Amino acid sequence: MFAIIETGGKQYRVSEGDVLKIEKIAESDGTVTFDKVLMVSDDKGISAGAPFLSSAKVTAEIVGTGKSKKVLVFKMRPRKNYRKIRGHRQPYTEVKIKGIQVS
């Protein structure tokens, strides 16, 4: 059984027991419920929403938070003695999928 959820402007294919890094969410610990479920596939078949399934929910446990690897942004103008380096580390939340409910 798997589901496709949307969070942080991205879509993820999740199954029970998966651990994934998503965009940082406000909850710091405990559990989180994803209501934006696009599709669920189980032994009965495939259920797809238009755009979301109102009868499906995915619950997950928050494992931790952190920052991803540094991405360097380098700007340069030739012959103008202009160089600028900026770095960015995107924060993320790591979650473990506990269950997929379909009513």
N, C-alpha and C positions, 0 to 999 in steps of 0.2 A: 504494500500500500504506500502510495506517495501522494504528495500534494504540491501545488505550485502556489507560493505566497508572494505578496508584494509588500515590501517595507523599505523605507528610505529611498524610494524612487527606483528600486531594482527588484527583479523577480528571482526567486530561488526555488529550486526543486528540492524538497525535503522529504525525508522518511523518518520514522521513529528511531531515535538513537543517534541521529546525525548531529555533529557539532560544526557550527559555521560562524563566520565573522560577518556581522551586519553593521550598517551605519549606527553610530552611537544613539541609544535611546535614553529617555529620561530616567527610567527605573534603574536603581543602583544594585538591588539584589532581590532575590525572590523569583517569582514566575511572571511571565508575560504571555498574553493571548493575542494571536494574530487573527484579525477578523477579515482581512482582505485576502481571501482565498480565491484564486482564479480557477483552479481545476483540482479535482480529486480523482484518483484512480484506485479502485479496490477490486476485490474478487467479483463484485456485481457488474462492474464496467467502469466507464469514464463518465464523470459528471463535470460539465463545464458551465461557468457562469457567464452572465452578460451584463457587466464585466465581472461581477463577483458573485460567489455563492453565499446566499444569506444563511443557509442551513449548516455551513461547515466552519469549524474553528480549529486552529492549531495552537497547542499550548507548548511552552518552552520554559526551561529553567535557565536563568542567567548564571553563566560560569564565571565571567570576569570581564574587565574592560582593559583597554590598552591603546597604544598608538602603533600604526603600521610603519613600514620602512620609510625613510626620508626620501622625498622627491625633490630634486633640485631644479629650479627654474633659472635659466641663464639668459640674460638679455645683453645684446651687444650691437652697437652701431659702428660699422667700419669707418676708419679714418676720423672719428670724432672723439676718441679717448673716452668712450662711454661703455662701462661694463657694470653689470649688476647681477648678483647671485642672491637668490632667496630660496629658502628651504621650507618644506611643508610636511607635517606628519598628520595624517588623517586619523582621528579617533574612531575606535570601533568597540562594539560590544560582542562578546562571544557567548552564544547561546547553545543549549543542547535541547533538541526536540524531544518532548515527553510523550505527546500523543496527538492523534488526528481524529476529531469527532465529526461525524456526518449524521445529521438528523433526518 
